[in-house]
Amino acid sequence: MNVKSVSVSRFLKAIEENALVFDTRAKAQYLHDGLRGSTHLSLEAVQNGTYPDVAKNEAIYLLCEYGQISELVGLYLENAGFTNVHNVTGGMKSVREHAKLIDE
């Protein structure tokens, strides 16, 4: 098993295609600047056996602030049988930097 890494540009294309996005940051961070359409999914939740209510083969995109916690969440999901898990390289930090480049 191996959580697939995905670039920010590929992730943003996936969002345009209505991808399932789970934000694994702390709830307060998610509420502050979570991406529209994303769902909060904490590391603690998956450690306790709470998983997304989606098909195990559905494409799932995970992000956190830097990409490390979301990768760990992805490993838990894969261990639970999810087969199409993607981790956004660089997390929200990279998403914000990418957005700055687009806005300039």
N, C-alpha and C positions, 0 to 999 in steps of 0.2 A: 504494500500500500504506500501511496505517495501523494500527498496533497499537491495539486498542480498549482504552480505559481503563474500568475497572470499579470501582465503589465497594466498600468493605469489606463493607457489608451484602449487596450482590448476590453478592460473592465467598463469604461465609459460607453463603448459600443454595445456591450452586453446590457447595460442599463437602458439604452435606447430600445433594446429588444425585450424589455420588461423582465430582466433577470431577477431571480430571487436573491436579495442582498440581506445579509445578517451582519449587524454591527456588534462586535464582541467587546467593545470598550465598556468602562463603568457606565452605569445607567445615567449618571449626571452628565457625562461627556456626550453620550448619545442624545440626550434631551437637548443639550446645548447646540450641537451642530451635526446631528445625524443627517444622512442623506435622505431626501424625500423618497418615500417608498420602501425604505429599509426597515428591518425589524430588529429589535434588540435581542441578543442571545449571549448571555454571559458564560464565561468559562465555568463558573460555579454551577450554573444550570446543567451544562453538559456533563460535568463531573458527577452530578447527582442523577444523571440519567434522563434529563429533560431534553428532548430533541425536537427539531422542527417537524411540524405535521405536514410533511410533503413526501412524495414518492422517493424511495431510496435512490433511484437513478436520475432524479431531477437535478439539473445544474444548480449548484449553490455557490454563491460568491460571498466570501468572508473578508471583513476588514476590521482592523483595530487602529491604533494610532500609528504604529510603525511596522506592523505586519508579523509580529512575533506571537502575540497572544492568539490572534486569529489562526495562525498556523497550528498552534496547539489545539485549539477548538476543532480545527479540521481533522486532526489526528483522532480525536475522540469520536467525531462523526464517522470517519472511515471505519474505526473499530466497531462502531454500532451498525455498520453495513451500508452506509451511504457511499455511493460509487462515483459521484461526479462533483467533487469538492474542489473549489478554486480559492486560492488565497491571493489577495491583492498585494503585489510587491510594493513595499514601502508604506502601505496603509493610508490613513487619512492625511498624513503629512504629505505624501506624494500626490494624492488627489488635489489637495489645496495648492501645491506648487504647480501642478499641471493647469489648474484653473487660472492661476495668476498669469501663466504664459499665454493662455487663450485670451484673457481679458486685455492684455497689453497691445 
